[in-house]
Amino acid sequence: MPSADSPETIASTRSVQAASVFEGRIDLTGYPHRYLAIISPARFRVDPAIHAMAAAEMLEAAGWELVVMSNFNTSSVYAVMRRRR
């Protein structure tokens, strides 16, 4: 079974964990879609909104732009990113 950070899993779920972005565990060079969600779950002493924004800023350096941020549920914040053309 592929890991949560594998290109196959990222392509099928269209999402990555913010922690994976920070730790450099993802490679989006072959990502086949234009949109991607960064998920930042609530954690002890970490504001998920700030965590998601920081991960979005890291991806902006790689050619992505922030479309919208939302908390679809009360425990996580999502940053939806779009690949620049």
C-alpha positions, 0 to 999 in steps of 0.5 A: 500500500502506498504511503500518504506522501506517495505520488499515487496517493497524492494524485488520487486524494488530491491532497497533502498534509501540511506537515509533509510540505514542511518536511519535504516529503512530497514531490509534485513534479508529476502531479496530474491535476491543477488543484491541490488541497493542503490539510492542516489538522488541529494540533496541540499548540499549533494554529491550523490556519497559520500552519496551512498558510505557511505550507501554502507559502512554501508551495507558492515558491514552487509555482502554486497559488492560494485559491481559498482557505476554509475549515470544512470541519472544526478540526482541520483547515484546508488551503486549496492551491492552483498550479500556475500555468 
